[in-house]
Amino acid sequence: MAEPIRLEMLGDQETKAGNYFVSNYPPYSFWKPESVPDVIDAISRKPAPGTPLGIYTHIPFCRKRCHFCYFRVYTDKNAADILRYVDAVIAELKMYADKPFIDGRKPKFVYFGGGTPSYLSTQALTHLATSMQEMLPWDEAEEVTFECEPGTLTEHKINVIREIGVTRLSLGVEHFQEHILKLNGRAHGSKEIDRAYGYARAAGFPQINIDLIAGMMGDTDADWDFAIERTIELAPDSVTIYQMEIPYNTTIFAEMQAAGNDVAPVATWAKKREWVERAFARLAEHGYTVTSAYTAVKNPDTKFLYRDHLWQGADLLGLGVASFSHVGGTHFQNQHNIDPYIERVQSGNLPVFRALTPSTEEKLIREAVLQFKLGWLDLNYFRDKFGVDLREKFPAAFDYIRSTGNLTEDDDFLRLNIEGLLQVDRYVHEFFLPQHRDSRYA
């Protein structure tokens, strides 16, 4: 079994295998099949007053698998396979639509992720979106996000995506240099980026986001600077930048194992932080505002509601293979593979594979971990919601972060400077309970 990622692995050292990006708490490795009955209890209760509802739909199909990808994706499915899957997603939503936890709520946010949602044909996409909205209308949704791989987009498909109600189009660009895209197994090329972006702008999406990854295989200072400048030229409404990580279920890690290497062929953590800081600085010179450890926006009023609602405990119903949900305080994940997922749904059973109902303390830690990624913690929010002063709850954690010189504070807020913000996924481990610190994350 591979070793769990440890705090000391996330400093200035070489990149090793493991999950750096902390997307939830407690770690996924603590979610268990024996806790699935908790899901039935959660969906059978009415929601707490004022709890927003969101929908996530996983589209697990891609033209090819990127070498750094750790998501559940398939590259060998034909049109009939895809339609069978889409119909299963629709049937899954139908099983949930009349459960008490819905309680008349309409989604406040909707997210199509992958995989590659834009891999769907326009017919399959229209069928999926129309069927979903017949059960849970999106007319009150404040944000509908749709992830795209640039090479899958035509002008017609872009227009269909806009017509189904998408308000936030996220382009998985990752880099602009052709040789880096090829080396890392991306399906699209640099020319397809410009074409897709032009189609998206012409379609009039309220928000277009570009995803970048700092530290991909083969990246250099000059190549990264080129990617930043090309992003600035396109002037998207928001830019999301992630630091390259090498989870265990990637082809890069498989190649590392085969070669007997424990160091990944990508930039060090210090170099990746340097590159993200440089990107944020250049974007700021062009009017962008940094709003999280990963995001810069052109208009300071731009929101990312999927993130913000989730990080404050909203309900999220995840549809599709391997999707994650959070309902009524219980976390759960669907079957990991497409055939068992579809078989469960077709037999009239919920396709849930594992679950976890966190304690109140774990719920507090989850929100502190996630909200710290914004670069600040609102102390009054946690006093009001949990009856806790964070500085008293986590004295050792904040003593450590203070010792780095990256934390400022007053009576109401704790704030990270840019150097601290770019290490926040390292710092949040300090909030973890002892049993979670040295465990496998996923």
Buried (B, 14 or more C-beta within 10 A) or exposed (E): EBEBBEBEBBEEEBBBBBBBEBBBBBBBBBBEEEBBEBBEEBBEBBBEEEBBBBBBBBBBBBEBBBBBBBBBBBBEBEEEBBBBBBBBBBBBBBBBEEBEBBEEBBBBBBBBBBBBBBBBBBEBBBBBBEBBBEEBEBEEBBBBBBBBBBBBBEBEBBBBBBEBBBBBBBBBBBBBBEEBBEBBBBBBEBEBBBBBBEBBBEBEBEBBBBBBBBBBBBBEEEBBBBBBEBBBEBBBBBBBBBBBBBBBEBBBBEEBEEEEEEEBBBBBBEBBBBBBBBBBEBBEEEEBBBBBBBBBBBEEEBBBBBBBBBBBBBBBBBBBBBBBBBBBBBBBBBBEBBEBBBBBBEEEEBBBBBBBBBEEEBBBBBBBBBBBBBBBBBBEBBEEBBEBEBBEBBEEBBEBBEEBEBBEBEEEEBBBEBEBBBBBBBBBBBBBEEEBBEBBBB
